[in-house]
Amino acid sequence: MRQGDFTEVAKHYHNRPAYSPFLLEKLAACINDNKKDLKDLNIIEVGAGTGKLTKMLAQMFTCQINAVEPNDNMREEGKKFTQEFSNISWHKGSGEQTHMQDQSADWVIMASSFHWTDPNKSLPEFARVLNGGGYFTAIWNPRHIVEGSLFYEIEKEIKHIVPELARVSSGSQNVKKWEEILVSTGDFTDCFFMECDYKEIWDKERYLGAWHSVNDIQAQAGEKRWKEILEMIEAKISKMQNIEIPYKIRAWTVKKA
């Protein structure tokens, strides 16, 4: 598996966690300077993947959403997952080239994917498609891993199996200074940050399915060590019926300069 290529993991992405509706409502209120009816907002979600956040936005705000995703397999999964929503349109594109029209959006949002883009290209692109006063939000849903917990033990074992592992994520292992990065090109200003707790309760099958959706560890571990990791995780949860997983939903938002 190649790092950054989600073709093989797309079928597992439905197992991944959602995002906090509470935080999404607060974000929508903050970016809506013109006090529009929320159903009149135009949202472009870039790196929409298989539609996990896309579907939530469509349900919550009933507004027009253009979902942009570069990977064909991910985009096809997203189309199937959101097929009942007439207010969602899917497009092939990336953070660096969305192929969306100039000044066509009130809000551009990326969910757990901005770290895969080149900010020097993606931020100017987002500014181009936003109207005057529009906002860009980068949101992530990392697990809240507490020392001594099951999740802490699993992460420790993974690091033991793959000592050279360098995560490509927004989790506690690799948090960049997004407030600096998001204003670094001069296209955006006035960065603000929001965070809230969130939790989901899964059965063992979904928990393992979520691990199957992880690209960067698989790519760096290789087939043999990845199999060892999965066997280790399965052993640690073998006696559990349900698994309560805590998350910290984190969002950085900037306004078009």
N, C-alpha and C positions, 0 to 999 in steps of 0.2 A: 504493500500500500504506500502511495506517495503522500507526503504531508501536504495538506491543503486540498487534496482531491477527495471529494465526498461521495463519489459515484458509488462505491461499495457499501457505504454506511447509510445511505439515504433511506433504505428500507427499515432501518432501526430507529429513525429519528422520531417516530410517533411516541416512543417511550420516554422521551425527554420531558423535563418539567415545563410548566407554563410560567407565566409572569403574574405578579400581584395586580389584580384589578384595582385595588385601592391606589397603588402608585400610578397606574396608568390614568386613572381619573384625575389625580392631582397634577400630573404632567400636562394633560389636555387642558386643564384650567389655566395653567401657567403660560402655555404657548398661545393661548387664544386671546391675544391682545385686542383684537377687533370685536370681541364678544359675539362671534358668529354662533348661530345654532350649530351644535357639534356635528349634526348630520350634513352640514354644508362645508365642512373642512375637506380639503384635498390632501391626502396623505400618500407619500411615496415610501414604501418600506423596501430598503435595499438589503440584499443578502437575505431574502425572506425564507430561504431554505425550504422546508416542507410545510410552512404555513402555520406554525404554532402560534406566533404572535399575530399574524395576519388575521386569523379567524377570531381571535379575541377582540381586535380592533373593530372588525366588521360587526361583531355582535354588540359591542358596547356603544359605538358611536354611530352606527348605520350610515357612515359617510363613504365617499368614494376612495378606494384604496388601490393604488398601482403597486403590485408586488413584483420586484425586480430580483431575479436570481440567475447567476451564471451557469450553474451546473444543471444539465438536462435532467438527470435522474431526480435530483432534489426538486426541481420545478414541477416535474410530472407528478411526484408524490404530493406536492402542495396543491396542485390543481384538483386532484382527487379528494384531498382532505377538505377543501373549501368549495367544492362544486355547487353546493346549494346556495351560495351567496352571489347574488347578481351584482353587488357593489364591489367585487374584487376582480381586477384584471391582472393577468400574469404576463410578464415580459422577460425576455432574455437580455441580460445586461449585468454590469458589475458596479462596484463602488467607484471605479475610475471612469467607467463609461456606462451611464444608466440608460442612455438613449431616450430619456424623457425630455419633454419640451421645456424651453426656457421659461422661468418664472411661473411654473404650473402648479406648485405645491405650497401649502401653508406649513407643512411639517414633513421633514425627512427623518426617518428613524431606522436604526440598524439594531437588531437584537442578537447579541452574542456573536457578532460577526465583524465589527469594525476593526478588530485587531488583525484581520486578514488583509486589510487594504493598505495601500500606500497613502498616508495622509496628505502628502504633497500633491497628489492627484485627486484623491477622493473629496477632500474638503472644498477645493475650488469647483468641482463638479456638483456638489450638493448646493453650494451657493448659487450656481448657475440655474438650477431647476427650482430654487425657492423664490417666492415673490418677496417684495420689499417687506422687511420685518418678520420674515419666516424663520423657523427654528430647525436645528438639527439635534437629535438626541441619540446618544449611544447608550444602550441599556444591556446589562448582563444579569444572569441569575446564578452566580456561583454558589456552591454548597457552603454552608457555614460550618466549618470543621473545627470542633473543639478538641483540645488535647485530651487524650484518654478515651475518646469515643471510638466506636466501631469504625467510623469513617477515617479517623486519625490513624488507626491501626492499619487500615487498608492502604492509605496513602504512604505510610511508612514502609510497608512491605513492597509496594510498587517501586519506591525509590531504591530499595535494597536489590530488587530484581533488575532494575534499569538505572544504575547509579548516575549515568550521564544524562538522564532525562531532563529536557528543558521544555516546560509546558508553554503552549501557545494559547493563552487564555487570559481571563480577567480575574481568575481565582486568587487565593491568598499566596500562591506560589509565584505569581508573576503579575503584579499590579503596576502598571505604568502610570506616569503622571498625566492622566488624560486631560486635566484642566489646563495644562501647558500645551499639550499636543493639539487640542481642539482650537486654540487661538493662534497657533504657531504660523499659519500661512497668511494671516491678516484677513481672511474671508469671514471670520466670525469673531464675536466679542461677548462679553457678559456671561461667562460660564457659571452655571449653578449646578449643584449636586443634590440628589435625593437618594435615600436609602430606606428600606424597610424590611422587616422580617417576613418570611413566608415559609410555609411548610406543605409538604405533600406526603401522603401515606400510600405506599405501593406494596404489591405482592412481590415475591422473589423473582418471578418471571420478568416483570417489568423492570425491576432493578438491574437484573443482568442484561436485559435488552438495552437499557440506557448505556451500560458500559460498552456494549457492542457498537454503539453509535459514536464512540470516541475515536477521533482520527489521529491526533498527534501522538498519543501513547502507542497506538498500533504501529504507526509509521516508524517511530524511533525504536520500539522494542523488537520488531521483527516477529515472524510467525511463531517461532519456538518460545520466546519469552512472553509473547502475548498470550499464548495458550497457558503458560504457567501462571500468569496474572489472573486469568479467568478462573482457573482451578482454585487458586488461593481465595478469591472473592467468594466463590460458590461454597467453599468449605466454611468460611467465616459466617455466612448467613444460613447455613444448612438447618439450624434448629429454630429459625425465626419464621413466623407466619406472615407478619406484615412489618414493613420497615418505614419508620417515620423519619423523613429527611428534611432537615432545616436548611433554608436558603437565606441569603442576603441579596435582595434585589437592589441593584445599584444603577443609577442613571445619571449621566452627565449631559447637560443641555447647553447649547450656545445659540446666540441670535445672529442672523446674517448682518454683517457689518454695513 
